[in-house]
Structures are given as structure tokens and as C-alpha cells.
Amino acid sequence: MMMVLLVVHVAICMVLVGLVLIQQGQGADAGAAFGSGSSQTVFGSRGAGSFLTRLTGGLATALFLTSLVLTYLGAHASGPASVTDKLAPAPMSQPAVPATPAPAGEGPVPAPVPQAPAE
């Protein structure tokens, strides 16, 4: 279900981008008043703006709703919560040098601190 919804979501995105690119800007009305050929459009002189605006609004609402549903489904999906949880656990390696037990009553022996060479 999530994959089908994701395909629908991407299709809505592509159609929405196309619709926004097709629409004229707000400044195009001034040029249309002087006879720039707006009456030769498919929808008439005023019909294209109203139709495309409503279609864009409907697709924007559908995009918003599919985004919310995909977010909900992604958050409540069963399985690993992280990409790192999906990785197979690394095999445990044995230490190269066997550890020597500390004498009784003493804590761990600190490693020697390297000294800087004298100049």
C-alpha cells in the first residue's frame, strides 16, 4: 500500500509542477488588456485561469494529504527503526593478545603514555 501511495504522490508532484509552469503570472493580465492574443487560448480569455487555479488547488490538497498519510505509514511501519538496525551484526573478533589478569587487590594497569622526542 505504501509503495502505491508513493507512486501516486510522485505522479501528483509531477503534474503539479507542470500545472504551475503552464499558468501565466499575475502580470500577464496587463498585457492581455492590450490584445496580446489571450482570447485565442483553449479555455477562452478568463476560463484558463479559473480552471487551472482550481486544478492546482485540488492537486496541492491531494499532495498535502498523501504527504501526511505517507508520514504516518512510515512512522508506524513495523521493522527496524533505523538504517543501521537493518545491517547485519559484525562478527565478534578475538583479541590478538590474550589479556593478562591483574594481580589481586590492584586495578587495571594503565597503558604507558608516549613521550614527545627531545629536540
DSSP file with accessible surface (Angstrom, degrees, kcal/mol):
  #  RESIDUE AA STRUCTURE BP1 BP2  ACC     N-H-->O    O-->H-N    N-H-->O    O-->H-N    TCO  KAPPA ALPHA  PHI   PSI    X-CA   Y-CA   Z-CA
    1    1 A M     >        0   0  170      0, 0.0     4,-2.4     0, 0.0     5,-0.2   0.000 360.0 360.0 360.0 -40.2    0.0    0.0    0.0
    2    2 A M  H  >  +     0   0   84      1,-0.2     4,-2.1     2,-0.2     5,-0.1   0.886 360.0  51.1 -66.4 -36.5    2.8    2.4    0.9
    3    3 A M  H  > S+     0   0  131      2,-0.2     4,-2.2     1,-0.2    -1,-0.2   0.907 110.4  48.8 -68.1 -40.5    4.5    1.8   -2.5
    4    4 A V  H  > S+     0   0  102      1,-0.2     4,-2.4     2,-0.2    -2,-0.2   0.931 112.4  48.6 -63.7 -43.3    1.3    2.5   -4.4
    5    5 A L  H  X S+     0   0   31     -4,-2.4     4,-2.4     1,-0.2    -1,-0.2   0.876 109.3  53.1 -65.5 -35.0    0.7    5.7   -2.4
    6    6 A L  H  X S+     0   0   75     -4,-2.1     4,-2.4     2,-0.2    -1,-0.2   0.905 108.4  49.6 -67.2 -38.8    4.3    6.8   -3.0
    7    7 A V  H  X S+     0   0   93     -4,-2.2     4,-2.3     2,-0.2    -2,-0.2   0.925 112.2  48.0 -64.8 -42.8    3.8    6.3   -6.8
    8    8 A V  H  X S+     0   0   65     -4,-2.4     4,-2.6     2,-0.2    -2,-0.2   0.915 110.5  52.9 -62.7 -41.0    0.6    8.4   -6.7
    9    9 A H  H  X S+     0   0   32     -4,-2.4     4,-2.1     2,-0.2    -2,-0.2   0.927 110.2  46.1 -61.1 -45.8    2.4   11.0   -4.6
   10   10 A V  H  X S+     0   0   65     -4,-2.4     4,-2.3     2,-0.2    -1,-0.2   0.897 111.6  52.3 -66.6 -38.3    5.2   11.3   -7.2
   11   11 A A  H  X S+     0   0   51     -4,-2.3     4,-2.4     1,-0.2     5,-0.2   0.921 109.0  49.8 -63.8 -42.0    2.7   11.5  -10.0
   12   12 A I  H  X S+     0   0   21     -4,-2.6     4,-2.6     1,-0.2    -1,-0.2   0.912 109.2  53.2 -61.8 -40.7    0.9   14.3   -8.3
   13   13 A C  H  X S+     0   0   44     -4,-2.1     4,-2.3     1,-0.2    -2,-0.2   0.933 110.2  46.5 -59.4 -46.4    4.2   16.1   -7.8
   14   14 A M  H  X S+     0   0  135     -4,-2.3     4,-2.2     2,-0.2    -2,-0.2   0.918 114.1  46.6 -65.8 -42.9    5.0   15.9  -11.5
   15   15 A V  H  X S+     0   0   80     -4,-2.4     4,-2.6     1,-0.2    -1,-0.2   0.911 111.7  52.5 -66.5 -37.8    1.5   17.1  -12.6
   16   16 A L  H  X S+     0   0   24     -4,-2.6     4,-2.3    -5,-0.2    -2,-0.2   0.913 108.5  49.6 -65.3 -41.6    1.6   19.9  -10.1
   17   17 A V  H  X S+     0   0   89     -4,-2.3     4,-2.1    -5,-0.2    -1,-0.2   0.932 111.5  49.7 -62.3 -43.3    4.9   21.2  -11.4
   18   18 A G  H  X S+     0   0   30     -4,-2.2     4,-1.8     1,-0.2    -2,-0.2   0.914 110.4  50.1 -61.7 -41.8    3.6   21.0  -14.9
   19   19 A L  H  X S+     0   0   15     -4,-2.6     4,-1.7     1,-0.2    -1,-0.2   0.899 109.5  50.4 -64.8 -40.1    0.5   23.0  -14.0
   20   20 A V  H  < S+     0   0   87     -4,-2.3    -1,-0.2     1,-0.2    -2,-0.2   0.905 111.3  48.9 -65.9 -37.8    2.4   25.7  -12.2
   21   21 A L  H  < S+     0   0  140     -4,-2.1    -1,-0.2     1,-0.2    -2,-0.2   0.824 109.2  53.1 -71.4 -29.4    4.7   26.1  -15.2
   22   22 A I  H  < S+     0   0  117     -4,-1.8    -1,-0.2    -5,-0.2    -2,-0.2   0.866  91.7  91.8 -71.9 -35.1    1.7   26.3  -17.6
   23   23 A Q  S  < S-     0   0   62     -4,-1.7     2,-0.2    -5,-0.1    26,-0.0  -0.236  77.3-121.0 -67.1 149.0    0.0   29.1  -15.7
   24   24 A Q        -     0   0  128      1,-0.1    -1,-0.1     2,-0.0    -2,-0.1  -0.552  29.4-109.9 -84.1 153.4    0.6   32.7  -16.6
   25   25 A G    >   -     0   0   53     -2,-0.2     3,-1.3     1,-0.1     4,-0.3  -0.181  31.2-102.2 -74.9 171.9    1.9   35.1  -14.0
   26   26 A Q  T >  S+     0   0  170      1,-0.3     3,-1.0     2,-0.2     4,-0.3   0.808 119.2  62.3 -66.3 -27.1   -0.2   37.9  -12.4
   27   27 A G  T >> S+     0   0   67      1,-0.2     4,-0.8     2,-0.1     3,-0.5   0.568  83.0  80.3 -76.5  -6.6    1.5   40.5  -14.6
   28   28 A A  H <> S+     0   0   34     -3,-1.3     4,-1.8     1,-0.2    -1,-0.2   0.725  77.7  70.8 -74.3 -18.7    0.1   38.8  -17.8
   29   29 A D  H <> S+     0   0   90     -3,-1.0     4,-1.4    -4,-0.3    -1,-0.2   0.870  93.3  54.8 -66.7 -34.5   -3.3   40.4  -17.3
   30   30 A A  H <> S+     0   0   66     -3,-0.5     4,-0.6    -4,-0.3    -1,-0.2   0.914 109.7  46.5 -67.1 -38.4   -1.9   43.9  -18.2
   31   31 A G  H ><>S+     0   0   35     -4,-0.8     5,-0.7     1,-0.2     3,-0.7   0.855 108.2  56.6 -71.3 -31.2   -0.6   42.6  -21.5
   32   32 A A  H ><5S+     0   0   25     -4,-1.8     3,-1.5     1,-0.2     5,-0.2   0.817  96.3  64.5 -70.6 -26.9   -3.8   40.8  -22.3
   33   33 A A  H 3<5S+     0   0   80     -4,-1.4    -1,-0.2     1,-0.3    -2,-0.2   0.791  99.9  53.0 -67.2 -24.7   -5.7   44.0  -21.9
   34   34 A F  T <<5S-     0   0  182     -3,-0.7    -1,-0.3    -4,-0.6    -2,-0.2   0.179 127.7 -93.7 -97.8  16.2   -3.9   45.4  -25.0
   35   35 A G  T < 5 +     0   0   66     -3,-1.5    -3,-0.2     1,-0.1    -2,-0.1   0.913  63.6 159.4  81.1  46.4   -4.7   42.5  -27.2
   36   36 A S  S   <S-     0   0   85     -5,-0.7    -4,-0.1    -4,-0.1    -1,-0.1   0.305  71.0 -89.6 -85.6  11.6   -1.7   40.2  -26.8
   37   37 A G  S >  S+     0   0   29     -5,-0.2     3,-1.2     4,-0.0    -5,-0.1   0.701  82.2 137.4  95.9  20.6   -3.8   37.2  -28.0
   38   38 A S  G >   +     0   0   28      1,-0.2     3,-1.1    -6,-0.2     6,-0.1   0.737  66.4  66.9 -72.7 -19.6   -5.2   35.9  -24.8
   39   39 A S  G 3  S+     0   0   91      1,-0.2    -1,-0.2    -7,-0.1     6,-0.2   0.618  89.4  67.4 -76.1  -6.4   -8.6   35.4  -26.5
   40   40 A Q  G <  S+     0   0  169     -3,-1.2    -1,-0.2     4,-0.1    -2,-0.1   0.239  76.3 114.8 -96.5  14.2   -7.1   32.6  -28.6
   41   41 A T  S X  S-     0   0   54     -3,-1.1     3,-0.7     1,-0.1     4,-0.1  -0.349  79.0-111.4 -79.2 167.9   -6.5   30.2  -25.7
   42   42 A V  T 3  S+     0   0  138      1,-0.2    -1,-0.1    -2,-0.1     3,-0.1   0.888 116.1  40.3 -66.9 -39.4   -8.2   26.9  -25.4
   43   43 A F  T 3> S-     0   0  101      1,-0.3     4,-0.5     2,-0.0     3,-0.2   0.396 115.7-110.2 -93.6   1.6  -10.3   27.9  -22.4
   44   44 A G  H <>  -     0   0   28     -3,-0.7     4,-0.6     1,-0.2    -1,-0.3  -0.424  51.0 -52.2  95.3-173.9  -11.1   31.5  -23.5
   45   45 A S  H  4 S+     0   0   83     -6,-0.2    -1,-0.2     1,-0.2     4,-0.1   0.827 135.7  13.4 -75.3 -30.3   -9.9   34.8  -22.2
   46   46 A R  H  > S+     0   0  195     -3,-0.2     4,-1.3     2,-0.1     3,-0.2   0.602 109.4  79.0-117.3 -17.4  -10.8   34.1  -18.5
   47   47 A G  H  X S+     0   0   32     -4,-0.5     4,-2.3     1,-0.2     5,-0.3   0.829  85.9  59.3 -67.9 -32.6  -11.6   30.4  -18.3
   48   48 A A  H  X S+     0   0   24     -4,-0.6     4,-2.6     1,-0.2     5,-0.3   0.911 103.9  50.6 -65.8 -41.6   -8.0   29.1  -18.2
   49   49 A G  H  > S+     0   0   43     -3,-0.2     4,-2.1     1,-0.2     5,-0.2   0.941 113.9  43.6 -62.9 -44.9   -7.1   31.0  -15.1
   50   50 A S  H  X S+     0   0   59     -4,-1.3     4,-2.2     2,-0.2     5,-0.2   0.939 117.1  45.2 -68.1 -45.1  -10.0   29.7  -13.1
   51   51 A F  H  X S+     0   0  100     -4,-2.3     4,-2.5     1,-0.2     5,-0.2   0.950 117.1  43.4 -64.5 -48.9   -9.8   26.1  -14.3
   52   52 A L  H  X S+     0   0   20     -4,-2.6     4,-2.6    -5,-0.3    -1,-0.2   0.866 112.8  53.4 -67.7 -34.3   -6.0   25.8  -13.8
   53   53 A T  H  X S+     0   0   84     -4,-2.1     4,-2.3    -5,-0.3    -1,-0.2   0.932 111.9  44.3 -65.8 -43.1   -6.2   27.6  -10.5
   54   54 A R  H  X S+     0   0  191     -4,-2.2     4,-2.4     2,-0.2    -2,-0.2   0.902 114.2  49.5 -68.1 -40.1   -8.8   25.2   -9.2
   55   55 A L  H  X S+     0   0   71     -4,-2.5     4,-2.5    -5,-0.2     5,-0.2   0.920 111.3  49.5 -65.1 -40.0   -7.0   22.2  -10.6
   56   56 A T  H  X S+     0   0   25     -4,-2.6     4,-2.4     1,-0.2    -2,-0.2   0.916 111.2  49.6 -64.5 -42.1   -3.7   23.4   -8.9
   57   57 A G  H  X S+     0   0   36     -4,-2.3     4,-2.1     2,-0.2    -1,-0.2   0.904 111.4  49.0 -63.5 -41.0   -5.5   23.9   -5.6
   58   58 A G  H  X S+     0   0   44     -4,-2.4     4,-2.3     1,-0.2    -2,-0.2   0.918 113.0  46.4 -65.4 -42.2   -7.0   20.4   -5.8
   59   59 A L  H  X S+     0   0   32     -4,-2.5     4,-2.6     2,-0.2    -2,-0.2   0.866 110.2  53.8 -69.2 -34.4   -3.7   18.8   -6.6
   60   60 A A  H  X S+     0   0   44     -4,-2.4     4,-2.3     2,-0.2    -1,-0.2   0.911 109.7  48.3 -64.9 -38.9   -2.0   20.8   -3.8
   61   61 A T  H  X S+     0   0   83     -4,-2.1     4,-2.5     2,-0.2    -2,-0.2   0.923 111.9  49.1 -65.4 -42.9   -4.6   19.4   -1.4
   62   62 A A  H  X S+     0   0   32     -4,-2.3     4,-2.7     2,-0.2     5,-0.2   0.898 110.6  51.0 -63.4 -39.4   -4.0   15.9   -2.6
   63   63 A L  H  X S+     0   0   39     -4,-2.6     4,-2.1     2,-0.2    -2,-0.2   0.917 110.3  49.4 -63.1 -42.0   -0.3   16.3   -2.3
   64   64 A F  H  X S+     0   0  131     -4,-2.3     4,-2.1     2,-0.2    -2,-0.2   0.932 112.7  47.0 -63.2 -44.7   -0.7   17.5    1.2
   65   65 A L  H  X S+     0   0   97     -4,-2.5     4,-2.5     1,-0.2    -2,-0.2   0.908 111.9  49.0 -67.4 -42.0   -2.9   14.6    2.2
   66   66 A T  H  X S+     0   0   15     -4,-2.7     4,-2.6     1,-0.2    -1,-0.2   0.870 109.4  54.5 -65.9 -32.9   -0.7   12.0    0.6
   67   67 A S  H  X S+     0   0   42     -4,-2.1     4,-2.2    -5,-0.2    -2,-0.2   0.925 109.7  46.6 -63.6 -43.8    2.3   13.5    2.4
   68   68 A L  H  X S+     0   0   91     -4,-2.1     4,-2.4     2,-0.2    -2,-0.2   0.922 113.8  47.4 -64.8 -42.9    0.5   13.2    5.7
   69   69 A V  H  X S+     0   0   63     -4,-2.5     4,-2.9     1,-0.2     5,-0.2   0.920 112.3  49.4 -66.5 -41.4   -0.5    9.6    5.1
   70   70 A L  H  X S+     0   0   22     -4,-2.6     4,-2.4     1,-0.2    -1,-0.2   0.892 110.9  50.6 -64.2 -37.9    3.0    8.6    3.9
   71   71 A T  H  X S+     0   0  100     -4,-2.2     4,-2.1    -5,-0.2    -2,-0.2   0.930 112.2  46.9 -64.7 -43.3    4.4   10.2    7.0
   72   72 A Y  H  X S+     0   0  143     -4,-2.4     4,-1.8     1,-0.2    -2,-0.2   0.933 114.1  46.7 -63.8 -46.7    2.0    8.3    9.2
   73   73 A L  H  < S+     0   0   49     -4,-2.9    -1,-0.2     1,-0.2    -2,-0.2   0.878 112.7  50.4 -64.4 -37.3    2.6    5.0    7.5
   74   74 A G  H >< S+     0   0   40     -4,-2.4     3,-0.7    -5,-0.2    -1,-0.2   0.879 111.4  47.8 -67.7 -36.2    6.4    5.5    7.6
   75   75 A A  H 3< S+     0   0   76     -4,-2.1    -1,-0.2     1,-0.2    -2,-0.2   0.820 117.9  40.5 -75.0 -29.4    6.4    6.3   11.3
   76   76 A H  T 3< S+     0   0  125     -4,-1.8    -1,-0.2    -5,-0.2     2,-0.2   0.152  84.1 126.9-106.5  18.6    4.2    3.3   12.2
   77   77 A A    <   -     0   0   60     -3,-0.7     2,-0.2    -4,-0.2    -3,-0.0  -0.512  60.7-121.1 -74.2 142.4    5.8    0.7    9.9
   78   78 A S  S    S+     0   0  124     -2,-0.2    -1,-0.1     3,-0.0    -2,-0.1  -0.568  71.5  54.5 -82.2 148.4    6.9   -2.5   11.5
   79   79 A G  S    S-     0   0   57     -2,-0.2     7,-0.0     0, 0.0    -2,-0.0  -0.762  96.9  -8.1 125.3-170.8   10.5   -3.4   11.2
   80   80 A P        -     0   0   76      0, 0.0     6,-0.1     0, 0.0    -3,-0.0  -0.285  51.0-148.7 -61.5 141.9   13.8   -1.8   12.0
   81   81 A A  S    S+     0   0  100      2,-0.0     2,-0.3     1,-0.0     3,-0.1   0.663  77.2  37.0 -85.3 -16.6   13.6    1.9   13.0
   82   82 A S  S  > S-     0   0   51      1,-0.1     4,-0.7     0, 0.0     3,-0.3  -0.906  78.2-119.6-135.6 159.9   16.9    2.9   11.6
   83   83 A V  H >> S+     0   0  108     -2,-0.3     3,-0.9     1,-0.2     4,-0.7   0.884 115.8  55.9 -65.4 -36.6   19.1    2.1    8.6
   84   84 A T  H 34 S+     0   0   94      1,-0.3     3,-0.5     2,-0.2    -1,-0.2   0.792  99.7  59.9 -68.8 -25.4   21.8    0.9   11.0
   85   85 A D  H 34 S+     0   0   98     -3,-0.3    -1,-0.3     1,-0.2    -2,-0.2   0.760  99.0  58.6 -70.8 -23.8   19.4   -1.6   12.5
   86   86 A K  H << S+     0   0  149     -3,-0.9    -1,-0.2    -4,-0.7    -2,-0.2   0.703  86.7  97.0 -77.1 -20.5   18.9   -3.2    9.1
   87   87 A L  S  < S-     0   0  120     -4,-0.7     3,-0.1    -3,-0.5    -3,-0.0  -0.406  85.0-108.7 -69.9 146.2   22.7   -4.0    8.9
   88   88 A A        -     0   0   90      1,-0.1    -1,-0.1    -2,-0.1    -2,-0.1  -0.474  42.7 -99.3 -70.7 143.1   23.8   -7.5    9.9
   89   89 A P        -     0   0  122      0, 0.0    -1,-0.1     0, 0.0     3,-0.1  -0.381  39.6-111.6 -65.8 141.3   25.7   -7.5   13.2
   90   90 A A        -     0   0   83      1,-0.1     2,-0.1    -3,-0.1     3,-0.0  -0.465  36.8-103.2 -71.1 141.9   29.5   -7.6   12.7
   91   91 A P        -     0   0  124      0, 0.0     2,-0.4     0, 0.0    -1,-0.1  -0.410  37.2-110.2 -66.7 142.8   31.2  -10.9   13.8
   92   92 A M        -     0   0  177     -2,-0.1     2,-0.3    -3,-0.1     0, 0.0  -0.588  33.6-149.1 -74.9 127.6   32.9  -10.7   17.2
   93   93 A S        -     0   0  108     -2,-0.4     3,-0.0    -3,-0.0    -1,-0.0  -0.757  12.7-120.5 -99.0 147.9   36.7  -10.9   16.7
   94   94 A Q        -     0   0  166     -2,-0.3     2,-0.0     1,-0.1    -1,-0.0  -0.595  35.7-102.3 -82.4 143.1   39.0  -12.4   19.3
   95   95 A P        -     0   0   95      0, 0.0    -1,-0.1     0, 0.0     4,-0.0  -0.376  23.0-133.1 -64.6 145.1   41.7  -10.1   20.7
   96   96 A A  S    S+     0   0  105      1,-0.1    -2,-0.0     2,-0.1     0, 0.0   0.871  93.7  42.4 -67.5 -38.4   45.1  -10.7   19.2
   97   97 A V  S    S-     0   0  115      3,-0.0    -1,-0.1    -3,-0.0     2,-0.1  -0.941  92.4-120.4-112.8 126.4   46.9  -10.8   22.6
   98   98 A P        -     0   0  106      0, 0.0     2,-0.2     0, 0.0    -2,-0.1  -0.401  33.8-111.9 -65.9 140.1   45.3  -12.6   25.5
   99   99 A A        -     0   0   97     -2,-0.1     0, 0.0     1,-0.0     0, 0.0  -0.503  24.7-135.7 -73.8 138.6   44.6  -10.3   28.4
  100  100 A T        -     0   0  127     -2,-0.2     2,-0.1    -3,-0.1    -1,-0.0  -0.802  24.5-114.1 -94.0 136.0   46.6  -10.9   31.5
  101  101 A P        -     0   0  122      0, 0.0     3,-0.1     0, 0.0    -1,-0.0  -0.387  30.5-115.3 -69.9 144.5   44.7  -10.9   34.7
  102  102 A A        -     0   0   52      1,-0.1     3,-0.1     4,-0.1     5,-0.0  -0.501  38.0 -95.7 -75.5 147.2   45.6   -8.1   37.1
  103  103 A P    >   -     0   0   73      0, 0.0     3,-1.8     0, 0.0    -1,-0.1  -0.288  54.6 -85.5 -60.0 152.3   47.1   -9.0   40.5
  104  104 A A  T 3  S+     0   0  102      1,-0.3     3,-0.1    -3,-0.1     0, 0.0  -0.296 113.1  19.2 -62.5 137.4   44.7   -9.3   43.3
  105  105 A G  T 3  S+     0   0   91      1,-0.3     2,-0.3    -3,-0.1    -1,-0.3   0.371 104.9  98.7  88.2  -9.4   43.9   -6.0   45.0
  106  106 A E    <   -     0   0  125     -3,-1.8    -1,-0.3     1,-0.1     3,-0.1  -0.856  66.4-130.7-111.4 153.2   45.2   -3.9   42.2
  107  107 A G        -     0   0   47     -2,-0.3    -1,-0.1     1,-0.2     2,-0.0  -0.100  53.1 -53.4 -84.3-172.9   43.1   -2.1   39.5
  108  108 A P        -     0   0  122      0, 0.0    -1,-0.2     0, 0.0     0, 0.0  -0.327  59.1-112.4 -64.2 145.7   43.9   -2.3   35.8
  109  109 A V        -     0   0  114     -3,-0.1     2,-0.1     1,-0.0    -3,-0.0  -0.701  32.9-125.9 -81.4 124.3   47.4   -1.3   34.7
  110  110 A P        -     0   0  112      0, 0.0     3,-0.1     0, 0.0    -1,-0.0  -0.376  25.8-107.7 -71.7 149.4   47.3    2.0   32.8
  111  111 A A        -     0   0   83      1,-0.1     2,-0.1    -2,-0.1     0, 0.0  -0.439  41.7 -96.9 -72.6 148.0   49.0    2.0   29.3
  112  112 A P        -     0   0  124      0, 0.0    -1,-0.1     0, 0.0     0, 0.0  -0.402  35.6-124.7 -67.5 143.8   52.3    3.9   29.1
  113  113 A V        -     0   0  113     -2,-0.1     2,-0.1    -3,-0.1     0, 0.0  -0.759  25.4-120.9 -90.2 125.7   52.0    7.4   27.8
  114  114 A P        -     0   0  122      0, 0.0     2,-0.3     0, 0.0    -1,-0.0  -0.443  25.8-138.7 -68.9 139.2   54.1    8.1   24.7
  115  115 A Q        -     0   0  168     -2,-0.1     3,-0.1     1,-0.0     0, 0.0  -0.748  16.3-112.8 -98.5 145.8   56.7   10.9   25.2
  116  116 A A        -     0   0   87     -2,-0.3     2,-0.1     1,-0.1    -1,-0.0  -0.496  42.7-101.2 -73.2 142.2   57.5   13.5   22.6
  117  117 A P        -     0   0  116      0, 0.0     2,-0.2     0, 0.0    -1,-0.1  -0.394  38.2-112.4 -66.3 142.6   61.1   13.2   21.2
  118  118 A A              0   0  106      1,-0.1    -3,-0.0    -2,-0.1     0, 0.0  -0.529 360.0 360.0 -75.5 140.9   63.5   15.7   22.7
  119  119 A E              0   0  236     -2,-0.2    -1,-0.1     0, 0.0     0, 0.0  -0.610 360.0 360.0 -97.9 360.0   64.9   18.3   20.4
